[in-house]
Amino acid sequence: VQLQAFGGGLVQAGGSLRLSCAASGRTGNYGMGWFRQAGGKERELVAAIAWSGGRTYYADSVKGRFAISRDNARNTVYLQMNSLKPEDTAVYYCAAALFSGIEYSAARYIAWGQGTQVTVSS
């Protein structure tokens, strides 16, 4: 499976962005995740969604502000980001998990998108 993430950009604090991740190739019943990596920091899981869409996970830092969703008919996963803060500034990556459920470790993801930059100004 190949993943392409897009939708990043520059936004003021309090603003919103919607990231999209399109899958192509050998798409399957993958759980999906959005990770982010800020300069000098480790990559962290921001949100994840099971293949069915019935289960989701959010990091504490984004709960109530971000929403992950998916459209399996379009092989696309979304991350709606609201009330953005400067500390949300990072490169955001989408990833496909090894199985169809929620995976919390980056090691359990088998395919990665190229990353899209999100910059939140104060």
Rosetta silent file (secondary structure, phi, psi, omega in degrees, C-alpha in Angstrom):
SEQUENCE: VQLQAFGGGLVQAGGSLRLSCAASGRTGNYGMGWFRQAGGKERELVAAIAWSGGRTYYADSVKGRFAISRDNARNTVYLQMNSLKPEDTAVYYCAAALFSGIEYSAARYIAWGQGTQVTVSS
SCORE:     score description
SCORE:     0.000 S_00000001
   1 L     0.000  140.599  175.315    0.000    0.000    0.000 S_00000001
   2 E  -114.255  140.409 -177.447    1.185    3.536   -0.779 S_00000001
   3 E  -121.241  140.417  175.919    0.060    6.512    1.256 S_00000001
   4 E  -131.589  120.491 -179.744   -0.015   10.170    0.346 S_00000001
   5 E  -103.155  142.376  176.341   -0.745   12.803    2.960 S_00000001
   6 E  -155.198  168.651  179.249   -1.733   16.354    2.174 S_00000001
   7 L   113.484   -3.894  178.651   -3.569   19.318    3.645 S_00000001
   8 L   -71.074  175.194  179.178   -0.892   20.840    5.860 S_00000001
   9 E   166.251 -167.463  179.540   -0.067   24.498    5.899 S_00000001
  10 E  -104.523  128.656 -178.727    0.390   27.630    7.970 S_00000001
  11 E  -142.634  151.267  177.170   -2.436   28.649   10.270 S_00000001
  12 E   -78.616  154.976  176.512   -2.855   31.025   13.181 S_00000001
  13 L   -54.469  137.445 -176.997   -3.432   29.715   16.677 S_00000001
  14 L    92.331  -11.056 -179.146   -7.082   28.847   17.147 S_00000001
  15 L   -83.054 -174.729 -176.496   -7.506   27.972   13.506 S_00000001
  16 L  -132.455  152.671  171.961   -8.311   24.681   11.808 S_00000001
  17 E  -143.580  152.991  175.094   -6.815   22.389    9.215 S_00000001
  18 E  -123.875  117.301  176.351   -7.965   19.129    7.699 S_00000001
  19 E   -92.562  146.490  176.225   -5.375   16.562    6.722 S_00000001
  20 E  -126.120  150.745  177.675   -6.136   13.811    4.254 S_00000001
  21 E  -137.062  113.151 -178.110   -4.325   10.566    3.581 S_00000001
  22 E  -100.616  131.295  179.240   -5.068    8.691    0.376 S_00000001
  23 E  -103.164  143.280  176.977   -4.138    5.030    0.039 S_00000001
  24 E  -143.312  172.205 -178.548   -3.390    3.298   -3.234 S_00000001
  25 L    84.995 -138.228 -176.912   -1.950    0.014   -4.397 S_00000001
  26 L   -83.382   72.568  178.729   -2.688   -3.083   -2.349 S_00000001
  27 L   -71.757  148.320 -178.821   -5.172   -1.483    0.015 S_00000001
  28 L  -148.659 -163.030 -177.797   -6.595   -3.739    2.677 S_00000001
  29 L   -86.933   70.150 -175.778   -8.327   -3.756    6.030 S_00000001
  30 L   -96.335  139.539  161.332   -5.752   -1.625    7.814 S_00000001
  31 L   -69.968  152.722 -177.480   -6.040    0.299   10.987 S_00000001
  32 E  -128.261  152.111  178.508   -4.693    3.792   10.342 S_00000001
  33 E  -140.038  154.698  169.201   -2.841    6.323   12.410 S_00000001
  34 E  -113.089  126.401  175.619   -1.664    9.898   12.288 S_00000001
  35 E  -114.355  163.357  172.051    1.712   10.609   13.846 S_00000001
  36 E  -141.261  153.204  177.992    3.595   13.848   14.206 S_00000001
  37 E  -140.467  117.432  175.841    7.205   14.762   14.704 S_00000001
  38 L   -94.006  162.347 -176.737    8.404   18.160   15.820 S_00000001
  39 L   -55.769  126.429  176.674   12.005   19.266   15.519 S_00000001
  40 L    77.047    4.337 -178.882   14.293   17.362   17.881 S_00000001
  41 L  -116.457  162.666  177.377   11.469   15.236   19.268 S_00000001
  42 L   -75.114  154.884  175.667   10.391   11.660   18.810 S_00000001
  43 L   -68.922  133.364 -178.655    7.554   10.751   16.507 S_00000001
  44 E  -124.995  146.414  176.143    4.331   10.473   18.483 S_00000001
  45 E   -76.831  125.056 -178.895    0.975    8.925   17.768 S_00000001
  46 E   -96.665  -46.441 -178.323   -1.671   11.623   17.607 S_00000001
  47 E  -156.188  152.797  178.185   -4.748    9.641   16.602 S_00000001
  48 E  -145.351  155.016 -178.715   -5.646    6.207   15.304 S_00000001
  49 E  -142.979  137.520  175.750   -8.719    4.547   13.877 S_00000001
  50 L   -71.456  162.340 -177.770   -9.660    0.939   13.346 S_00000001
  51 L   -58.162  -38.292 -179.043  -10.550   -0.277    9.863 S_00000001
  52 L   -70.320  -17.732 -175.984  -14.247   -0.382   10.774 S_00000001
  53 L    82.188   -4.901 -175.559  -14.123    3.186   12.002 S_00000001
  54 L   -80.789  -16.604  179.116  -15.837    2.074   15.189 S_00000001
  55 L  -126.070  137.668  177.646  -12.838    2.548   17.444 S_00000001
  56 E  -135.813  162.196  177.267  -10.585    5.561   17.728 S_00000001
  57 E  -137.841  142.923  174.766   -7.693    6.710   19.881 S_00000001
  58 E  -134.662  140.461  169.619   -6.414   10.210   20.657 S_00000001
  59 L   -65.780  148.627 -177.970   -3.359   11.411   22.472 S_00000001
  60 L   -56.343  -33.733 -175.417   -4.246   13.423   25.552 S_00000001
  61 L   -67.778  -16.480 -176.797   -2.721   16.528   24.011 S_00000001
  62 L  -120.709   -2.038 -179.299   -5.282   16.579   21.173 S_00000001
  63 L   -57.789  134.690  179.254   -8.423   15.149   22.773 S_00000001
  64 L    84.664   -9.886 -179.540  -11.424   17.343   22.152 S_00000001
  65 L  -116.224  -33.982 -177.888   -9.624   19.266   19.386 S_00000001
  66 E  -108.288  150.577  175.934   -8.760   16.655   16.747 S_00000001
  67 E  -139.216  126.772  177.799  -11.020   14.127   15.070 S_00000001
  68 E  -101.528  141.493  178.151   -9.930   11.178   12.961 S_00000001
  69 E  -150.173  169.354  179.991  -12.272    9.602   10.443 S_00000001
  70 E  -147.963  152.777  174.808  -12.091    7.413    7.371 S_00000001
  71 E  -125.656   96.819 -174.700  -13.940    6.731    4.152 S_00000001
  72 L   -66.866  -26.845  177.826  -13.087    3.180    3.142 S_00000001
  73 L   -65.909  -29.201  179.214  -14.888    3.545   -0.182 S_00000001
  74 L  -102.847    2.355 -178.459  -12.392    6.278   -1.061 S_00000001
  75 L    51.279   45.605 -175.470   -9.422    4.656    0.734 S_00000001
  76 E  -133.883  139.956  175.380   -8.929    7.929    2.572 S_00000001
  77 E  -119.805  143.244 -176.497   -8.355    8.853    6.201 S_00000001
  78 E  -121.535  153.872  170.164   -8.835   12.336    7.571 S_00000001
  79 E  -133.308  106.002  175.569   -7.603   14.294   10.557 S_00000001
  80 E   -86.537  122.243 -176.218   -9.679   17.331   11.385 S_00000001
  81 E  -117.607  115.808  179.823   -7.650   19.641   13.593 S_00000001
  82 L  -115.918  164.604  178.405   -9.432   22.444   15.414 S_00000001
  83 L    48.236   48.547 -175.917   -8.319   24.993   17.999 S_00000001
  84 L   -64.505  146.184 -179.311   -4.760   24.577   16.841 S_00000001
  85 L  -120.958  157.330  177.577   -1.938   25.618   19.134 S_00000001
  86 H   -55.581  -32.381 -179.467    1.681   26.522   18.383 S_00000001
  87 H   -72.564   -6.023  173.317    2.738   23.274   20.055 S_00000001
  88 H   -82.446   -6.793  179.331    0.857   21.369   17.348 S_00000001
  89 L   -60.739  124.768 -177.169    3.509   22.517   14.880 S_00000001
  90 E  -178.355  171.133  166.141    5.120   19.411   13.391 S_00000001
  91 E   -89.071  127.684 -178.105    5.384   17.230   10.335 S_00000001
  92 E  -103.672  132.761 -179.158    2.324   14.979   10.285 S_00000001
  93 E  -121.151  138.028  168.227    2.505   11.463    8.885 S_00000001
  94 E   -98.333  153.992 -176.599   -0.239    9.004    8.141 S_00000001
  95 E  -149.768  148.567  177.717    0.487    5.314    8.479 S_00000001
  96 E  -102.738  130.744 -176.160   -1.178    1.972    7.836 S_00000001
  97 E   -82.261  165.132 -179.270   -1.114   -0.547   10.662 S_00000001
  98 L   -65.686  -35.574 -179.103   -0.213   -4.191   10.499 S_00000001
  99 L  -126.373 -173.227 -170.719   -3.745   -5.247   11.423 S_00000001
 100 L   -87.695   -6.561 -177.063   -7.243   -3.820   11.338 S_00000001
 101 L   -94.614 -159.703  178.221   -7.439   -2.549   14.900 S_00000001
 102 L   -85.918  128.670  176.048   -5.852    0.273   16.851 S_00000001
 103 L  -119.326  135.429 -173.745   -2.051    0.129   17.038 S_00000001
 104 L  -103.986  -18.114 -177.590   -0.161    2.349   19.437 S_00000001
 105 L  -102.584  136.577  177.270    3.443    1.663   18.492 S_00000001
 106 H   -58.107  -28.075 -179.345    5.087    3.034   15.374 S_00000001
 107 H   -67.017  -16.777 -179.020    6.720   -0.370   14.956 S_00000001
 108 H   -93.106    7.208  177.924    3.289   -1.852   14.257 S_00000001
 109 E  -106.642  133.113 -170.155    2.771    0.327   11.174 S_00000001
 110 E  -105.412  -11.365  179.624    3.880   -1.078    7.861 S_00000001
 111 E  -145.743  142.923 -176.000    3.465    1.834    5.472 S_00000001
 112 E  -130.414  143.366  170.249    4.003    5.567    5.850 S_00000001
 113 L   -78.849  177.075 -172.633    3.040    8.634    3.917 S_00000001
 114 L   -82.679   -9.933 -179.516    5.588   11.288    3.041 S_00000001
 115 L    92.192  143.588  176.516    4.568   13.754    5.739 S_00000001
 116 E  -136.399  133.199 -174.231    2.902   17.130    5.549 S_00000001
 117 E   -79.850  130.684  171.984    4.054   20.205    7.463 S_00000001
 118 E  -118.046  123.695  179.250    1.669   21.901    9.865 S_00000001
 119 E  -124.463  123.759 -179.519    2.810   25.241   11.276 S_00000001
 120 E  -113.790  118.548 -179.147    0.731   27.098   13.842 S_00000001
 121 E   -92.701  148.653 -178.870    1.707   30.681   14.508 S_00000001
 122 L   -89.776    0.000    0.000    0.999   32.427   17.791 S_00000001
